[in-house]
Amino acid sequence: TVLSLNPIIIKGNKFFDNVTGDQFYIAGVAYQPSQDPLSDIEGLNRDIPLLKELKINVIRVYQSDLNSDHSKGMAMLEDAGIRVLIDTTDPNHSINSISPSWTSPLFEYV
């Protein structure tokens, strides 16, 4: 797989494009319009043009189905110049906010 987006590195408290050396500024939003937005091609076809219009370069996805194929959705986002931050949780596998702990089953799931 050939990446179309350059890697981002951290120097001190700033992000930089590892190829050009330019500082990278995050312009991002939380993005969870469906249960698994990275495999929701119809939703991505609808939303990517809007995200580009807003000059969004990073989205955060709260949950995705780890068993689904996300290759097409991720390729679409990459082609649009949008990076993705993905939480590694789903409704059945997450840290309980009432009694927070990092358990072996949760670790094995992610």
C-alpha positions as CSV (number, residue, x, y, z in Angstrom):
1,T,0.0,0.0,0.0
2,V,1.3,3.4,-1.0
3,L,0.3,6.2,1.3
4,S,-0.8,9.5,-0.2
5,L,-0.6,11.4,3.0
6,N,2.8,12.2,4.5
7,P,3.5,11.0,8.0
8,I,3.0,13.5,10.9
9,I,5.7,13.7,13.6
10,I,5.8,15.5,16.9
11,K,8.6,17.9,17.8
12,G,8.2,19.4,21.3
13,N,4.5,20.4,21.5
14,K,3.9,20.8,17.7
15,F,3.0,18.5,14.8
16,F,5.1,18.5,11.6
17,D,4.8,16.9,8.1
18,N,7.8,14.5,8.2
19,V,8.4,15.0,4.4
20,T,8.0,18.7,3.9
21,G,8.9,19.9,7.4
22,D,5.9,22.2,7.4
23,Q,4.0,22.6,10.7
24,F,0.8,20.6,10.7
25,Y,-2.2,22.3,12.2
26,I,-5.1,20.1,13.1
27,A,-8.5,21.3,11.8
28,G,-10.7,18.5,13.1
29,V,-14.2,17.4,14.2
30,A,-15.7,14.4,16.0
31,Y,-17.4,12.3,13.3
32,Q,-19.9,9.6,14.3
33,P,-23.0,9.9,12.0
34,S,-23.6,6.2,12.1
35,Q,-22.7,3.1,14.1
36,D,-19.6,2.5,11.9
37,P,-18.8,5.6,9.8
38,L,-15.6,4.1,8.3
39,S,-17.6,1.4,6.5
40,D,-20.6,3.6,5.8
41,I,-19.7,4.5,2.2
42,E,-22.9,6.2,1.5
43,G,-22.4,8.5,4.5
44,L,-18.8,9.2,3.5
45,N,-19.8,10.0,-0.1
46,R,-22.3,12.5,1.4
47,D,-19.9,14.0,4.1
48,I,-16.4,14.1,2.6
49,P,-17.2,17.0,0.3
50,L,-18.6,18.9,3.2
51,L,-15.6,18.1,5.4
52,K,-13.3,19.3,2.6
53,E,-15.4,22.5,2.2
54,L,-14.8,23.2,5.9
55,K,-11.1,22.5,5.4
56,I,-11.2,19.6,7.9
57,N,-8.0,17.5,7.9
58,V,-8.6,15.2,10.8
59,I,-11.7,13.4,12.1
60,R,-12.1,11.5,15.4
61,V,-14.3,8.4,15.2
62,Y,-15.6,7.2,18.6
63,Q,-16.4,3.6,17.6
64,S,-16.1,1.3,14.6
65,D,-16.7,-2.4,14.1
66,L,-13.3,-4.0,14.3
67,N,-14.6,-6.9,12.2
68,S,-15.7,-4.8,9.3
69,D,-13.7,-3.9,6.2
70,H,-12.8,-0.2,6.4
71,S,-10.3,-0.2,3.5
72,K,-12.6,1.6,1.0
73,G,-13.7,4.2,3.6
74,M,-10.2,4.9,4.7
75,A,-9.0,5.2,1.1
76,M,-11.7,7.7,0.5
77,L,-10.7,9.8,3.5
78,E,-7.0,9.5,2.6
79,D,-7.7,10.6,-1.0
80,A,-9.5,13.6,0.5
81,G,-6.5,14.5,2.7
82,I,-8.4,13.6,5.9
83,R,-6.6,11.8,8.6
84,V,-8.5,9.6,11.1
85,L,-8.2,9.2,14.9
86,I,-10.0,6.0,16.0
87,D,-11.1,5.2,19.5
88,T,-10.6,1.5,20.2
89,T,-13.9,0.8,21.8
90,D,-17.3,-0.4,20.9
91,P,-20.6,-0.6,23.0
92,N,-19.6,-4.1,24.3
93,H,-15.9,-3.5,24.9
94,S,-15.0,-0.3,26.7
95,I,-13.8,1.0,30.0
96,N,-16.7,1.3,32.5
97,S,-16.9,4.9,33.6
98,I,-18.4,3.9,37.0
99,S,-15.6,1.5,37.9
100,P,-12.8,2.3,35.4
101,S,-10.2,-0.3,34.8
102,W,-8.1,-1.7,32.0
103,T,-9.0,-5.4,31.9
104,S,-7.3,-8.3,30.1
105,P,-10.4,-9.1,28.0
106,L,-10.5,-5.4,26.9
107,F,-6.8,-5.4,26.1
108,E,-7.2,-8.7,24.1
109,Y,-10.1,-7.2,22.2
110,V,-8.4,-4.1,21.0
